[in-house]
C-alpha cells in the first residue's frame, strides 16, 4: 500500500477522468462522471479486494459521490500538471524507441500507461508497458491508441 493517506474532509484532486465502471447508479457504463483536475472532499476510506485503497469522494461541483482509487488522487494543494494520457490508458508510439542502438519499440506499437510522471525533468513522461518491456517515454513520443478496425466495425 502507498504511504499517502487522506482523512475525512480532506480536499483532493482527481488526476484522471473517472468513468462509470458499472457501479455508479443512474449512469450508463462508460459515461464520464468526473473530469481529471476536479476537486472533491473525502467522506470515507476503505479497501477493495483487500489490496486496493478506495476513497469515497464528494465532488460538490458535479453533485456526485464517487469511489476513487488511491492512485487516482492527490492532495488538492499539491501542484497539478495536466497530462495528455492517464493511468491504464492505451497509447501508441509515434517514434522508434531505442536503447544502446537497439530498437525496442516501433512506430505504431501500442502500450499501456502504468505511471504518469508529471514532474519529470524534461516535461511530462510515462512508464509505458509495451509487449515484453516497460519504458520511460516522453509525452511527445506518444499518441492515442486507435482501436483496431475490426473492433470499430463491431461497435458501429
C-alpha positions as CSV (number, residue, x, y, z in Angstrom):
1,X,0.0,0.0,0.0
2,X,1.0,3.6,-0.6
3,X,2.1,5.9,2.2
4,X,-0.5,8.5,1.2
5,X,-3.5,8.8,3.4
6,X,-6.4,11.2,3.1
7,X,-8.7,11.6,6.1
8,X,-12.4,12.6,6.3
9,X,-12.9,16.1,4.9
10,X,-9.5,16.2,3.1
11,X,-9.6,18.2,-0.1
12,X,-8.3,16.0,-3.0
13,X,-7.9,16.3,-6.8
14,X,-8.7,13.5,-9.2
15,X,-5.8,13.1,-11.7
16,X,-7.7,11.0,-14.3
17,X,-11.1,11.1,-15.8
18,X,-13.5,8.9,-13.8
19,X,-15.9,6.9,-15.9
20,X,-18.7,4.7,-14.7
21,X,-17.5,1.2,-14.4
22,X,-21.0,-0.1,-13.9
23,X,-21.1,0.7,-10.1
24,X,-22.5,4.2,-10.3
25,X,-26.3,4.1,-10.3
26,X,-28.3,6.1,-12.9
27,X,-25.5,6.5,-15.4
28,X,-24.6,4.2,-18.4
29,X,-21.4,2.2,-18.1
30,X,-18.6,4.2,-19.6
31,X,-20.1,7.6,-19.1
32,X,-17.8,10.3,-17.8
33,X,-18.6,11.0,-14.1
34,X,-15.8,13.5,-13.2
35,X,-13.1,15.2,-15.3
36,X,-9.4,15.0,-14.3
37,X,-8.4,18.0,-12.3
38,X,-11.8,18.2,-10.4
39,X,-11.6,18.7,-6.6
40,X,-13.6,16.9,-4.0
41,X,-13.7,16.0,-0.3
42,X,-13.0,12.6,1.2
43,X,-16.0,11.1,3.0
44,X,-14.5,7.7,3.9
45,X,-11.7,5.3,3.2
46,X,-11.9,1.6,2.6
47,X,-10.4,-1.3,0.7
48,X,-11.5,-3.4,-2.3
49,X,-10.2,-7.0,-2.8
50,X,-8.0,-6.5,0.3
51,X,-5.3,-4.6,-1.6
52,X,-6.8,-1.6,-3.3
53,X,-7.4,1.5,-1.2
54,X,-10.7,3.2,-2.2
55,X,-11.8,6.7,-1.1
56,X,-15.4,7.8,-1.2
57,X,-15.1,11.4,-2.5
58,X,-17.8,14.0,-2.7
59,X,-17.3,16.2,-5.9
60,X,-19.6,19.1,-4.9
61,X,-19.5,20.9,-8.2
62,X,-20.6,17.8,-10.0
63,X,-23.0,16.8,-7.3
64,X,-21.6,13.3,-7.2
65,X,-20.1,10.9,-4.6
66,X,-17.7,8.5,-6.3
67,X,-15.3,5.8,-5.2
68,X,-11.8,6.6,-6.3
69,X,-8.6,4.5,-6.2
70,X,-5.8,5.9,-4.1
71,X,-3.6,6.3,-7.2
72,X,-6.2,8.5,-8.8
73,X,-6.0,11.2,-6.1
74,X,-3.6,13.8,-5.0
75,X,-3.8,16.5,-2.3
76,X,-5.7,19.4,-3.8
77,X,-2.9,21.7,-2.6
78,X,-0.2,19.8,-4.5
79,X,1.0,21.1,-7.8
80,X,-1.0,19.5,-10.5
81,X,0.4,19.4,-14.0
82,X,-2.1,18.2,-16.6
83,X,-1.1,15.3,-18.8
84,X,-2.3,14.1,-22.1
85,X,-2.7,10.5,-21.1
86,X,-3.7,8.7,-17.9
87,X,-3.0,5.7,-15.9
88,X,-4.2,2.5,-17.7
89,X,-4.7,4.3,-21.0
90,X,-3.7,2.6,-24.2
91,X,-1.1,4.7,-26.2
92,X,0.7,4.3,-29.5
93,X,4.4,5.2,-30.1
94,X,4.9,8.0,-32.6
95,X,8.7,7.4,-32.8
96,X,11.0,4.4,-32.7
97,X,12.1,3.9,-29.1
98,X,15.6,2.5,-28.6
99,X,18.4,1.9,-26.1
100,X,22.0,1.3,-26.9
101,X,21.3,1.4,-30.6
102,X,18.7,-1.4,-30.4
103,X,15.1,-0.5,-31.4
104,X,12.8,-1.7,-28.6
105,X,9.5,-0.3,-29.8
106,X,8.5,0.6,-33.4
107,X,6.3,3.4,-34.7
108,X,2.7,2.4,-34.1
109,X,3.4,-0.1,-31.4
110,X,0.7,0.0,-28.6
111,X,1.4,0.0,-24.9
112,X,-0.4,0.8,-21.7
113,X,0.4,3.7,-19.3
114,X,1.5,2.4,-15.9
115,X,2.5,5.6,-14.3
116,X,2.3,9.3,-15.2
117,X,5.4,11.3,-14.3
118,X,4.3,14.9,-14.2
119,X,7.4,16.2,-12.6
120,X,9.9,14.6,-15.0
121,X,12.9,16.9,-15.8
122,X,12.1,17.0,-19.5
123,X,8.3,17.5,-19.0
124,X,5.5,15.0,-18.6
125,X,6.6,11.5,-19.2
126,X,5.2,8.0,-18.7
127,X,6.1,4.5,-17.7
128,X,4.6,2.6,-20.6
129,X,4.3,-1.2,-20.7
130,X,4.9,-2.4,-24.3
131,X,4.8,-6.2,-25.0
132,X,7.9,-7.6,-23.2
133,X,9.1,-4.4,-21.6
134,X,8.4,-1.2,-19.7
135,X,9.9,2.0,-20.9
136,X,10.1,5.6,-19.7
137,X,8.6,7.6,-22.6
138,X,8.2,11.4,-23.1
139,X,4.7,12.6,-23.8
140,X,5.9,13.9,-27.2
141,X,6.6,10.3,-28.4
142,X,3.1,9.1,-27.8
143,X,-0.3,9.4,-29.3
144,X,-3.8,8.0,-28.6
145,X,-4.0,4.3,-29.5
146,X,-6.7,3.7,-32.1
147,X,-9.0,0.7,-31.8
148,X,-8.4,-2.0,-34.4
149,X,-10.7,-1.6,-37.4
150,X,-12.5,-4.9,-36.6
151,X,-13.4,-3.6,-33.1
152,X,-14.6,-0.3,-34.5
153,X,-16.8,-2.1,-37.0
154,X,-18.4,-4.2,-34.3
155,X,-19.1,-1.1,-32.2
156,X,-21.0,0.6,-35.1
